[in-house]
Amino acid sequence: EAGWAAAAGLDARQFHHGVEQLRANALIDTERMDGEIHYYGHPMVVAYGEQKLSEDFSRMREVHDNWSRHYLRFLDEQIRRELPQEPYWQYLMGRDAERVRSQWPNLLKLMEWASDYGQHALLVELMMRISHQLGSYSYPLRIEYGLKAADAAHGLERYADEAIIRIDAVGWACLEINDFDRGLGQIEKGLQVLDLLLAEEPATRSLLALGIIYKARFYAKVRQAGQAAILLKRALSMQISDVVRHRALLTQGDLELARGDDCDAVRSYEQAIDLCRRYGGERTAESNSFLAIAYIR
């Protein structure tokens, strides 16, 4: 209801009058879930509405602007954290995201609209907020919209955003589904983008280290452990944020586990988990599951 009302741009009386007309003509259904009202339209009704809206582009733009502002506020209220303080990492999975999951159809529709109609700033803002949640929903969608958002950020000269989207949203996700060539390509491209920024800035330094860490993950996955260890040692020697060091320690634990240094792997995973707690934790089973394997071995 809140999203639809925001998109309509009407006052409460006008909005509910319109809703009652639609209900009276059996054009929408209503359902109450978790204390909130949700509306569902027949596909033909939705298609007709979209067709009429597309005939008036200025009105369509106004509706989607209203809708996008609502959902950016919604995401900030639902999942933005105090820590870490870096914008992209503020939306890590950690808080209850059930309400966000219930809005996936609308969020994906908004991303599709932003992509199709060249709303580059909106696409970047959405991707910076829902990249982590999108990964739990669908890696292919995270990669698809991550690539589009990275190109949009480049066009807007938002190079730091472009770099983190290419390295983490796209590159890491590609490595997770064994799309190694594309993953490494995007990580390298993100590192090239960082050359445009001041290398001594703390945020840039952490991003640079993140790219190096993910290159180490790539080499570990393709069984070049020696090259992976060299890159990882370089990243860990840098002054980097806790959220990036957490990822470095996980990768170090993976390497140690792979070569049978199980006690070292235990230490690395435990350090990663302790470090993660400093910024509120992350909702992921990866560190605990690999720590369990290390303990068993």
C-alpha beads as a LAMMPS data file, in Angstrom:
LAMMPS data file: protein, C-alpha beads

297 atoms
296 bonds

1 atom types
1 bond types

-500.0 500.0 xlo xhi
-500.0 500.0 ylo yhi
-500.0 500.0 zlo zhi

Masses

1 110.0

Atoms # bond

1 1 1 0.000 0.000 0.000
2 1 1 2.713 2.472 0.967
3 1 1 4.611 2.004 -2.305
4 1 1 1.494 2.237 -4.459
5 1 1 0.268 5.328 -2.609
6 1 1 3.657 6.997 -3.010
7 1 1 3.699 6.251 -6.743
8 1 1 0.168 7.608 -7.185
9 1 1 1.108 10.935 -5.619
10 1 1 -2.430 11.423 -4.264
11 1 1 -3.611 12.446 -0.832
12 1 1 -4.953 9.663 1.390
13 1 1 -8.632 10.366 0.625
14 1 1 -8.144 10.348 -3.153
15 1 1 -5.964 7.249 -3.021
16 1 1 -8.403 5.159 -1.004
17 1 1 -11.339 6.392 -3.109
18 1 1 -9.523 5.098 -6.193
19 1 1 -8.696 1.811 -4.472
20 1 1 -12.346 1.270 -3.540
21 1 1 -13.400 1.857 -7.155
22 1 1 -10.913 -0.780 -8.334
23 1 1 -12.041 -3.242 -5.669
24 1 1 -15.721 -2.657 -6.479
25 1 1 -15.026 -3.624 -10.086
26 1 1 -12.976 -6.686 -9.058
27 1 1 -9.845 -5.246 -10.711
28 1 1 -7.620 -5.748 -7.640
29 1 1 -7.447 -8.115 -4.677
30 1 1 -6.443 -7.131 -1.158
31 1 1 -4.488 -9.149 1.381
32 1 1 -3.221 -8.297 4.844
33 1 1 0.230 -9.692 5.637
34 1 1 2.221 -8.987 8.821
35 1 1 -0.005 -6.040 9.648
36 1 1 0.327 -4.444 6.193
37 1 1 -2.086 -4.282 3.275
38 1 1 -0.921 -5.644 -0.068
39 1 1 -2.747 -5.204 -3.367
40 1 1 -2.672 -7.550 -6.342
41 1 1 -3.908 -6.729 -9.828
42 1 1 -4.882 -9.164 -12.574
43 1 1 -2.066 -9.310 -15.188
44 1 1 -4.400 -7.828 -17.822
45 1 1 -5.254 -4.927 -15.509
46 1 1 -1.569 -4.284 -14.833
47 1 1 -0.725 -4.494 -18.552
48 1 1 -3.514 -2.033 -19.392
49 1 1 -2.329 0.390 -16.717
50 1 1 1.274 0.213 -17.931
51 1 1 0.154 0.753 -21.529
52 1 1 -1.850 3.854 -20.609
53 1 1 1.022 5.183 -18.526
54 1 1 3.521 4.664 -21.354
55 1 1 1.409 6.972 -23.557
56 1 1 2.232 9.893 -21.237
57 1 1 5.979 9.835 -20.600
58 1 1 6.005 12.893 -18.309
59 1 1 3.364 11.282 -16.113
60 1 1 5.209 7.951 -16.183
61 1 1 8.423 9.712 -15.154
62 1 1 6.600 11.441 -12.283
63 1 1 5.104 8.145 -11.052
64 1 1 8.444 6.342 -11.143
65 1 1 10.234 9.258 -9.466
66 1 1 7.695 9.059 -6.634
67 1 1 8.089 5.291 -6.475
68 1 1 11.888 5.380 -6.477
69 1 1 12.059 7.956 -3.660
70 1 1 9.742 5.776 -1.605
71 1 1 11.832 2.645 -2.078
72 1 1 15.163 4.353 -1.435
73 1 1 13.732 5.586 1.873
74 1 1 12.288 2.138 2.528
75 1 1 15.673 0.446 2.049
76 1 1 17.406 3.000 4.252
77 1 1 14.862 2.437 7.015
78 1 1 14.890 -1.354 6.761
79 1 1 18.483 -2.425 6.214
80 1 1 20.943 0.461 6.584
81 1 1 23.318 -0.101 9.496
82 1 1 25.364 2.221 11.686
83 1 1 28.466 0.096 11.061
84 1 1 30.344 -0.274 8.803
85 1 1 30.227 3.418 7.918
86 1 1 31.112 3.043 4.248
87 1 1 27.931 3.524 2.147
88 1 1 28.076 0.244 0.206
89 1 1 28.893 -1.847 3.278
90 1 1 26.160 -0.188 5.369
91 1 1 23.684 -2.454 3.585
92 1 1 25.388 -5.762 4.398
93 1 1 23.053 -8.578 5.344
94 1 1 22.733 -8.568 9.083
95 1 1 19.420 -7.001 9.997
96 1 1 16.135 -8.788 9.439
97 1 1 15.353 -8.288 5.759
98 1 1 11.996 -10.070 5.597
99 1 1 10.133 -6.904 4.607
100 1 1 12.690 -6.266 1.862
101 1 1 12.225 -9.795 0.540
102 1 1 8.469 -9.233 0.393
103 1 1 9.113 -6.248 -1.885
104 1 1 11.447 -8.006 -4.363
105 1 1 8.937 -7.901 -7.265
106 1 1 8.601 -4.137 -6.903
107 1 1 12.315 -3.529 -6.374
108 1 1 13.237 -5.597 -9.428
109 1 1 10.582 -3.806 -11.484
110 1 1 12.056 -0.479 -10.401
111 1 1 15.564 -1.611 -11.368
112 1 1 14.268 -2.800 -14.719
113 1 1 12.626 0.576 -15.339
114 1 1 15.772 2.477 -14.319
115 1 1 17.806 0.331 -16.721
116 1 1 15.382 0.514 -19.647
117 1 1 14.804 4.271 -19.415
118 1 1 18.355 5.397 -18.712
119 1 1 17.794 6.454 -15.107
120 1 1 21.465 5.961 -14.339
121 1 1 21.648 7.646 -10.939
122 1 1 18.683 5.636 -9.659
123 1 1 20.176 2.381 -10.924
124 1 1 23.444 3.089 -9.089
125 1 1 21.658 4.089 -5.874
126 1 1 19.566 0.915 -5.929
127 1 1 22.539 -1.345 -6.629
128 1 1 24.579 0.263 -3.851
129 1 1 21.755 -0.622 -1.466
130 1 1 20.515 -4.068 -2.501
131 1 1 23.602 -5.749 -3.934
132 1 1 24.119 -7.961 -0.865
133 1 1 20.454 -8.941 -0.591
134 1 1 20.313 -9.510 -4.346
135 1 1 23.134 -12.015 -3.989
136 1 1 21.001 -14.140 -1.667
137 1 1 18.130 -13.887 -4.155
138 1 1 19.911 -14.543 -7.468
139 1 1 23.576 -14.315 -8.461
140 1 1 22.743 -13.974 -12.193
141 1 1 20.493 -10.975 -11.469
142 1 1 23.145 -9.440 -9.212
143 1 1 25.677 -9.790 -12.025
144 1 1 23.307 -8.532 -14.730
145 1 1 22.248 -5.386 -12.896
146 1 1 25.687 -4.939 -11.365
147 1 1 27.199 -4.641 -14.846
148 1 1 24.537 -2.125 -15.870
149 1 1 24.995 -0.118 -12.665
150 1 1 28.797 -0.110 -13.052
151 1 1 28.489 1.293 -16.578
152 1 1 25.993 3.870 -15.301
153 1 1 28.342 4.904 -12.465
154 1 1 31.174 5.300 -14.969
155 1 1 29.036 7.594 -17.109
156 1 1 28.220 9.667 -14.021
157 1 1 31.940 9.785 -13.081
158 1 1 31.132 8.050 -9.785
159 1 1 34.331 6.060 -10.026
160 1 1 34.470 4.774 -6.440
161 1 1 30.942 3.387 -6.829
162 1 1 31.847 1.869 -10.185
163 1 1 34.928 0.199 -8.707
164 1 1 33.153 -1.400 -5.752
165 1 1 30.274 -2.588 -7.926
166 1 1 32.654 -4.185 -10.451
167 1 1 34.878 -5.739 -7.781
168 1 1 32.318 -6.917 -5.224
169 1 1 28.813 -6.908 -6.718
170 1 1 29.940 -8.454 -10.016
171 1 1 33.450 -9.881 -9.623
172 1 1 32.862 -11.720 -6.356
173 1 1 29.480 -13.051 -7.535
174 1 1 31.067 -14.400 -10.736
175 1 1 33.713 -16.239 -8.702
176 1 1 30.977 -17.759 -6.550
177 1 1 29.289 -19.341 -9.592
178 1 1 32.646 -20.326 -11.175
179 1 1 32.404 -17.775 -13.991
180 1 1 36.112 -17.194 -13.501
181 1 1 37.088 -15.286 -16.642
182 1 1 34.325 -12.713 -16.347
183 1 1 34.906 -12.405 -12.614
184 1 1 38.623 -11.718 -12.996
185 1 1 37.913 -9.341 -15.886
186 1 1 35.552 -7.233 -13.767
187 1 1 37.937 -7.220 -10.789
188 1 1 40.753 -6.036 -13.057
189 1 1 38.507 -3.387 -14.573
190 1 1 37.562 -2.175 -11.107
191 1 1 41.235 -1.923 -10.153
192 1 1 41.902 0.096 -13.318
193 1 1 39.118 2.498 -12.335
194 1 1 40.810 3.008 -8.970
195 1 1 43.824 4.431 -10.815
196 1 1 41.643 7.511 -11.435
197 1 1 41.274 8.089 -7.686
198 1 1 43.687 9.210 -5.001
199 1 1 45.440 6.016 -3.950
200 1 1 46.213 7.291 -0.424
201 1 1 42.580 7.891 0.493
202 1 1 41.552 5.249 3.096
203 1 1 38.452 4.234 1.136
204 1 1 40.447 3.877 -2.082
205 1 1 43.157 1.900 -0.308
206 1 1 40.572 -0.528 1.091
207 1 1 38.955 -0.912 -2.336
208 1 1 42.350 -1.604 -3.882
209 1 1 43.010 -4.256 -1.244
210 1 1 39.571 -5.775 -1.857
211 1 1 40.373 -6.185 -5.543
212 1 1 43.670 -7.847 -4.665
213 1 1 41.923 -10.177 -2.193
214 1 1 39.407 -11.259 -4.817
215 1 1 42.208 -11.846 -7.308
216 1 1 43.724 -14.098 -4.654
217 1 1 40.376 -15.923 -4.404
218 1 1 40.400 -16.357 -8.172
219 1 1 43.872 -17.918 -8.139
220 1 1 42.915 -20.134 -5.207
221 1 1 39.866 -21.410 -7.107
222 1 1 41.928 -22.196 -10.219
223 1 1 44.486 -24.048 -8.053
224 1 1 47.324 -21.541 -8.217
225 1 1 47.805 -21.323 -4.462
226 1 1 51.281 -19.804 -4.656
227 1 1 50.090 -16.755 -6.612
228 1 1 47.063 -16.470 -4.334
229 1 1 49.279 -16.406 -1.227
230 1 1 51.501 -13.656 -2.669
231 1 1 48.521 -11.434 -3.447
232 1 1 46.903 -12.083 -0.081
233 1 1 50.088 -11.230 1.827
234 1 1 50.223 -7.938 -0.061
235 1 1 46.600 -7.097 0.799
236 1 1 47.013 -7.937 4.504
237 1 1 50.060 -5.664 4.735
238 1 1 47.935 -2.654 3.742
239 1 1 45.976 -0.357 6.066
240 1 1 42.415 -1.407 5.297
241 1 1 38.954 -1.309 6.815
242 1 1 37.661 -4.078 9.093
243 1 1 35.094 -5.259 6.541
244 1 1 37.814 -5.740 3.908
245 1 1 40.251 -7.359 6.348
246 1 1 37.461 -9.769 7.315
247 1 1 37.336 -10.928 3.683
248 1 1 41.116 -11.210 3.546
249 1 1 41.164 -13.443 6.641
250 1 1 38.436 -15.666 5.215
251 1 1 40.450 -16.093 2.027
252 1 1 43.583 -16.812 4.068
253 1 1 41.677 -19.472 6.001
254 1 1 40.506 -21.035 2.733
255 1 1 44.095 -21.251 1.480
256 1 1 45.334 -22.763 4.741
257 1 1 42.511 -25.280 4.775
258 1 1 43.234 -26.286 1.179
259 1 1 46.885 -27.042 1.924
260 1 1 46.114 -28.897 5.147
261 1 1 47.267 -26.248 7.640
262 1 1 44.141 -26.812 9.691
263 1 1 45.272 -25.153 12.938
264 1 1 46.276 -22.022 11.023
265 1 1 42.917 -22.103 9.258
266 1 1 41.121 -22.211 12.624
267 1 1 43.009 -19.113 13.746
268 1 1 42.263 -17.223 10.520
269 1 1 38.547 -18.035 10.561
270 1 1 38.242 -17.156 14.256
271 1 1 40.021 -13.845 13.682
272 1 1 37.671 -13.144 10.781
273 1 1 34.597 -13.880 12.923
274 1 1 35.864 -11.736 15.827
275 1 1 36.644 -8.865 13.450
276 1 1 33.205 -9.138 11.884
277 1 1 31.563 -8.719 15.287
278 1 1 33.171 -5.282 15.633
279 1 1 30.937 -3.899 12.917
280 1 1 27.766 -5.769 13.804
281 1 1 28.280 -9.076 12.014
282 1 1 27.148 -10.372 8.647
283 1 1 24.404 -12.863 7.933
284 1 1 26.446 -15.521 6.188
285 1 1 27.178 -19.146 6.954
286 1 1 30.503 -19.192 5.119
287 1 1 32.903 -18.395 7.951
288 1 1 31.231 -20.686 10.491
289 1 1 30.904 -23.618 8.105
290 1 1 34.565 -23.529 7.057
291 1 1 35.635 -23.038 10.676
292 1 1 33.664 -26.194 11.545
293 1 1 35.482 -28.118 8.823
294 1 1 38.830 -26.887 10.120
295 1 1 37.940 -27.983 13.662
296 1 1 36.838 -31.427 12.489
297 1 1 40.074 -31.935 10.561

Bonds

1 1 1 2
2 1 2 3
3 1 3 4
4 1 4 5
5 1 5 6
6 1 6 7
7 1 7 8
8 1 8 9
9 1 9 10
10 1 10 11
11 1 11 12
12 1 12 13
13 1 13 14
14 1 14 15
15 1 15 16
16 1 16 17
17 1 17 18
18 1 18 19
19 1 19 20
20 1 20 21
21 1 21 22
22 1 22 23
23 1 23 24
24 1 24 25
25 1 25 26
26 1 26 27
27 1 27 28
28 1 28 29
29 1 29 30
30 1 30 31
31 1 31 32
32 1 32 33
33 1 33 34
34 1 34 35
35 1 35 36
36 1 36 37
37 1 37 38
38 1 38 39
39 1 39 40
40 1 40 41
41 1 41 42
42 1 42 43
43 1 43 44
44 1 44 45
45 1 45 46
46 1 46 47
47 1 47 48
48 1 48 49
49 1 49 50
50 1 50 51
51 1 51 52
52 1 52 53
53 1 53 54
54 1 54 55
55 1 55 56
56 1 56 57
57 1 57 58
58 1 58 59
59 1 59 60
60 1 60 61
61 1 61 62
62 1 62 63
63 1 63 64
64 1 64 65
65 1 65 66
66 1 66 67
67 1 67 68
68 1 68 69
69 1 69 70
70 1 70 71
71 1 71 72
72 1 72 73
73 1 73 74
74 1 74 75
75 1 75 76
76 1 76 77
77 1 77 78
78 1 78 79
79 1 79 80
80 1 80 81
81 1 81 82
82 1 82 83
83 1 83 84
84 1 84 85
85 1 85 86
86 1 86 87
87 1 87 88
88 1 88 89
89 1 89 90
90 1 90 91
91 1 91 92
92 1 92 93
93 1 93 94
94 1 94 95
95 1 95 96
96 1 96 97
97 1 97 98
98 1 98 99
99 1 99 100
100 1 100 101
101 1 101 102
102 1 102 103
103 1 103 104
104 1 104 105
105 1 105 106
106 1 106 107
107 1 107 108
108 1 108 109
109 1 109 110
110 1 110 111
111 1 111 112
112 1 112 113
113 1 113 114
114 1 114 115
115 1 115 116
116 1 116 117
117 1 117 118
118 1 118 119
119 1 119 120
120 1 120 121
121 1 121 122
122 1 122 123
123 1 123 124
124 1 124 125
125 1 125 126
126 1 126 127
127 1 127 128
128 1 128 129
129 1 129 130
130 1 130 131
131 1 131 132
132 1 132 133
133 1 133 134
134 1 134 135
135 1 135 136
136 1 136 137
137 1 137 138
138 1 138 139
139 1 139 140
140 1 140 141
141 1 141 142
142 1 142 143
143 1 143 144
144 1 144 145
145 1 145 146
146 1 146 147
147 1 147 148
148 1 148 149
149 1 149 150
150 1 150 151
151 1 151 152
152 1 152 153
153 1 153 154
154 1 154 155
155 1 155 156
156 1 156 157
157 1 157 158
158 1 158 159
159 1 159 160
160 1 160 161
161 1 161 162
162 1 162 163
163 1 163 164
164 1 164 165
165 1 165 166
166 1 166 167
167 1 167 168
168 1 168 169
169 1 169 170
170 1 170 171
171 1 171 172
172 1 172 173
173 1 173 174
174 1 174 175
175 1 175 176
176 1 176 177
177 1 177 178
178 1 178 179
179 1 179 180
180 1 180 181
181 1 181 182
182 1 182 183
183 1 183 184
184 1 184 185
185 1 185 186
186 1 186 187
187 1 187 188
188 1 188 189
189 1 189 190
190 1 190 191
191 1 191 192
192 1 192 193
193 1 193 194
194 1 194 195
195 1 195 196
196 1 196 197
197 1 197 198
198 1 198 199
199 1 199 200
200 1 200 201
201 1 201 202
202 1 202 203
203 1 203 204
204 1 204 205
205 1 205 206
206 1 206 207
207 1 207 208
208 1 208 209
209 1 209 210
210 1 210 211
211 1 211 212
212 1 212 213
213 1 213 214
214 1 214 215
215 1 215 216
216 1 216 217
217 1 217 218
218 1 218 219
219 1 219 220
220 1 220 221
221 1 221 222
222 1 222 223
223 1 223 224
224 1 224 225
225 1 225 226
226 1 226 227
227 1 227 228
228 1 228 229
229 1 229 230
230 1 230 231
231 1 231 232
232 1 232 233
233 1 233 234
234 1 234 235
235 1 235 236
236 1 236 237
237 1 237 238
238 1 238 239
239 1 239 240
240 1 240 241
241 1 241 242
242 1 242 243
243 1 243 244
244 1 244 245
245 1 245 246
246 1 246 247
247 1 247 248
248 1 248 249
249 1 249 250
250 1 250 251
251 1 251 252
252 1 252 253
253 1 253 254
254 1 254 255
255 1 255 256
256 1 256 257
257 1 257 258
258 1 258 259
259 1 259 260
260 1 260 261
261 1 261 262
262 1 262 263
263 1 263 264
264 1 264 265
265 1 265 266
266 1 266 267
267 1 267 268
268 1 268 269
269 1 269 270
270 1 270 271
271 1 271 272
272 1 272 273
273 1 273 274
274 1 274 275
275 1 275 276
276 1 276 277
277 1 277 278
278 1 278 279
279 1 279 280
280 1 280 281
281 1 281 282
282 1 282 283
283 1 283 284
284 1 284 285
285 1 285 286
286 1 286 287
287 1 287 288
288 1 288 289
289 1 289 290
290 1 290 291
291 1 291 292
292 1 292 293
293 1 293 294
294 1 294 295
295 1 295 296
296 1 296 297
